Amino acid sequence: MGIANHMTAKCVALLSALLVAIASPNAETLRIGVATRTPGLGNPFASMISGGVHPSTLIFDALVQIDEAGRVVPVLATSWENTSPVTWVFRLREDISFANGEPFNASTVVAIIAYLKTAAAQRYFVSGEVARIATVKAVDDYTVEFRTDSPDAIFPKRLVMILMVPERAWLELGPDDFGLQPIGTGPFSLVDWGMDSGRARFVRNPTSWRNVRQLTGIEFAIIGESVSRAQALVSDQIDIAYGLEFEALRQLKEDGYRTLVKETPIVGALALPNIDPEHPLADVRVRRALNYGTNRQLIASILLNGSVEANGQGAIPGVVGYNPDIDPYPYDPDRARALLKDAGYENGLSFRADVQLSAGVPEAVLIYQSVAQDLRGIGVDLEIRPTFTTDWIRKWFSGDWGDADIISSIWNTSAYMDAIRAIENVSCSKAGAFFCLPEMMADIDATRTNFDPISREQQLQRLLARLHGLAPSLYLFPQTSIFAFSDRVHNITFGRQQIMIEEIEMRDE
């Protein structure tokens, strides 16, 4: 009965939206070519929002978000204040409704936080964002009070990933059914996931509080191959091709299409563990040798088309804590061989690396092969073994890497635009830690309780400099969002590393 009620309410909203689209003389549908559907479909807790386009940003809202300058800005919350070292009070927007008519209020926030703290929700990555919340309560219909278990200077940033869903619909439908028929406060609502057609369709949500400049519909065309997405753009089957490889990008540029390569705050790397004191990688000289033995500049110029620069830290400009004084490790094979000799490995080493081939790194296979070739020049045999995403996730979170010595990894600061999240992943505080120096934890913990933004950023910069020297990973490159656009697409802007689709205009050239 609950499912039927929610479907009826949602159908009414969608019918209204479809009538608006049909009646409007400026009705436009934006067609975007992407590689895959979102894991979990419309379940907003089943996957982290990443990349330059993502359906969840169309359907849902969080209380706050991070702007391109790394600042926390209001979304469903209008303001917040830190009333004690462990107390945060948030004021919410009033008169906001979900697409099915359910109101958004303080009760919604309390219910969603309570769900994410249940045992059932621990399978979701986002559940970790509420771990520090001790209590949450509704002060009134539009005021929520959070108490954390210890002072947390970046607490508002931890709410960025918690998207709001209607309390009653979520509980009655359950995660799986809700994923098939998601309901949010965002500017678009799902019509069809396109399981048969290959095109997921969304229509403008007329009840949303967010303004849409022109678009009345959006289609995500699921096109697995980068070359096929480029061809779909050329043949006018799509308006935006997303997630292209650099070779396809070069051809489209030569053909006169507008293209864009945008660095993301996610730095690719190979994780180098120090947990086993008997393993060669526990020796900092070996970890540094691998970094000196990799010719990043050559990889960047040839494989990455000169569009991305090598990186020597887990942050990029614009991320809080980014240290402009850190340079990438230079390519110095003689120094690398000297370090290996000093560590007692003059006769060489052999390592097995399990790597995830991510859509965020379209040339990942070639990059890893090039790294392996460089390392052979210093006497290190690196066996590259592609691994499925599910296997990689298990290894990353459990710390059980099987017979792999190294796995691919990322320094991910995209959610907070703050270096602490990436730093925590190369520390003893990470679940299944692969790199742990207990003597660093006091300095890491100090950043959580420092409410002075200037002083805290300096702390993060010092930590990144220290980690550069300790080389907990073989630093590679920032991941990229790569786009090509038809001439019909105008007013392309970004927010939180995402294209602001609601701002796009479509014009016939």
Protein Blocks (a to p, Z undefined) as FASTA:
>chain_A
ZZmmmmmmmmmmmmmmmmmmmmpmkbccdddddfbdcehijafklpccedjbdfklmmpc
cfbdcdfkopacdfkbmbdcdfbfkbccddddehiacfkopacdfklmmmmmmmmmpmkl
mmpmklmmmmmpmbdcdfblmbccdddfbdcfklmmmmmmmccddfklmmmnommlmmmm
gcdfbfbdcfbgolmnopacddddfkbmbdcfklcbdcddddfblklmmmmmmnopafbd
ghiafklmmmmmmnopacdddddfbdcdddddfkbmmbmklpmklmmmmmmmpcfklmmm
mmnoopaccdfbfbdehiahiafkbccddddfklmmmmmmmnopanopaddddddddfkl
mklmmmmmmmmmmmmmnopacddddddfklmmmmmmnopnojafbdcddddfklnopakl
mmmmmcfklghiabdcfklmmmmmmmmmmcbfklmmmmmmmmmmmmmmnopaccfbdcdd
dddddfkbghiaceehiacfklpccddZZ
